[in-house]
Amino acid sequence: MALTRVEPRRGLVLLPLLAGVLGGSLALGMVTTALPRLADELRVSDSARAWIVDGYPLALAVAMVGAARAGDRYGRKRVLLLGVSALAVLNAVAAAATNAALLIVCRGLLGVASALILAGVGARSARCFPGAISRSPTACGSPCWARATRSGRSSADC
């Protein structure tokens, strides 16, 4: 497959988009590192620890389809900016949380904000790089996965 040149201006679009994804990824991963200290300072139970860690990815997964639909309905750029703004505000609120309940709620809302960001980034990337989506591993793997699940075979048989 021949590589195609991308206009430099279109490539610059990726910088703010990927910065939003980086913020979401940091919000997902850094709580695992900080959890022992958080648990000591906030005196949280084991179940609250689980919610602090797992609330974010759970909310992210639940909100992805709704975030994509919101982007289609209200505008992808608007939804992306809402997600980035919410991520910044909610990270500040979570950092200042004084009890486990507030932190758990913030983590869940951070997951929703990240879903808004990911939906916006995916839509914006598809618009800026229309041919790249068809060459991506996910796009190439999806038909194989669909065929395998329809026929009852494993995806390794593709």
C-alpha positions in Angstrom: 0.0 0.0 0.0 1.4 3.4 -1.0 1.7 6.0 1.6 -0.1 9.3 0.8 1.1 12.7 1.9 -1.1 14.6 4.2 -1.3 18.4 4.1 0.6 19.9 7.0 -2.4 22.0 8.1 -4.6 18.9 8.3 -2.0 17.1 10.3 -2.0 20.0 12.8 -5.7 19.3 13.5 -4.6 16.2 15.4 -2.7 18.1 18.1 -5.7 19.5 20.0 -7.7 16.4 19.3 -5.1 14.1 20.7 -4.5 16.4 23.7 -8.1 15.8 24.7 -7.6 12.1 24.4 -4.4 12.4 26.4 -6.3 14.2 29.2 -8.9 11.4 29.3 -6.2 8.7 29.3 -4.4 10.4 32.2 -7.7 10.7 34.1 -8.2 7.0 33.6 -4.7 5.8 34.6 -3.5 8.2 37.3 -6.1 7.3 39.9 -4.6 3.8 40.1 -1.3 5.3 41.1 -2.8 7.7 43.6 -5.4 5.3 45.1 -3.4 4.2 48.2 -2.9 7.8 49.2 -6.4 8.8 48.3 -7.8 5.9 50.3 -5.8 6.9 53.4 -6.7 10.6 53.2 -10.4 10.1 52.5 -10.8 6.9 54.6 -12.7 5.0 51.9 -14.0 1.4 52.1 -13.0 -1.3 49.7 -16.2 -1.0 47.8 -15.6 2.8 47.4 -12.1 2.0 46.2 -13.6 -0.2 43.5 -16.0 2.5 42.5 -13.3 5.2 42.4 -11.3 3.1 40.0 -14.1 1.5 37.9 -16.6 4.3 37.8 -14.7 6.1 35.0 -14.4 3.3 32.5 -17.9 2.1 33.2 -19.4 5.6 32.6 -17.2 5.9 29.5 -18.5 2.7 28.0 -22.1 3.4 28.8 -22.0 7.0 27.4 -20.1 6.3 24.1 -23.2 5.7 21.9 -25.1 8.5 23.4 -22.1 10.8 23.0 -21.9 9.9 19.3 -25.6 10.5 18.9 -25.3 13.9 20.6 -22.5 14.8 18.2 -24.7 13.9 15.3 -27.6 15.9 16.7 -26.0 19.0 18.2 -22.7 19.2 16.3 -19.5 17.3 16.7 -17.4 20.3 17.4 -19.8 21.6 20.1 -19.8 18.1 21.8 -16.1 17.9 21.6 -15.6 21.3 23.2 -18.2 20.5 25.9 -16.3 17.3 26.7 -12.9 19.0 26.9 -14.4 21.8 29.1 -16.2 19.3 31.4 -13.0 17.2 31.7 -11.0 20.3 32.9 -13.6 21.4 35.4 -14.3 17.9 36.7 -10.6 17.2 37.2 -10.3 20.3 39.3 -13.4 19.3 41.4 -12.1 15.8 41.8 -8.8 17.0 42.9 -10.5 19.1 45.6 -12.9 16.3 46.7 -13.1 16.0 50.4 -15.1 12.7 50.6 -15.4 9.5 48.6 -18.9 10.1 47.3 -17.9 13.4 45.6 -14.9 11.7 44.1 -16.9 8.8 42.8 -19.5 11.1 41.2 -16.7 13.2 39.6 -15.1 10.0 38.2 -18.3 8.9 36.7 -18.9 12.3 35.1 -15.3 12.3 33.9 -16.1 9.1 32.0 -19.0 10.8 30.3 -16.8 13.8 29.4 -14.2 11.4 27.9 -16.9 9.7 25.9 -17.9 13.1 24.5 -14.2 13.7 23.6 -13.7 10.3 22.0 -16.8 10.6 20.0 -15.8 14.1 18.8 -12.2 13.0 18.0 -13.4 10.0 16.0 -15.9 12.1 14.0 -13.3 14.9 13.4 -10.6 12.4 12.4 -13.0 10.8 9.9 -13.8 14.2 8.4 -10.2 15.4 8.2 -8.8 12.1 6.9 -11.6 10.4 5.0 -9.4 7.7 3.3 -7.5 6.8 6.5 -10.5 5.3 8.2 -10.9 2.6 5.6 -7.3 1.7 6.0 -7.3 1.5 9.8 -6.9 -1.9 11.5 -10.3 -1.5 13.2 -12.1 -0.8 10.0 -10.3 -3.8 8.3 -10.9 -6.1 11.3 -14.6 -5.3 11.7 -15.8 -7.1 8.6 -13.7 -10.1 9.6 -15.2 -10.1 13.1 -18.7 -9.7 11.8 -18.3 -12.6 9.4 -16.8 -14.8 12.0 -19.5 -14.2 14.6 -22.2 -14.7 11.9 -20.7 -18.1 10.9 -19.8 -19.2 14.4 -16.1 -19.5 13.7 -13.4 -17.8 15.7 -11.9 -14.6 14.3 -8.5 -16.4 14.0 -10.0 -18.3 11.0 -10.3 -15.2 8.9 
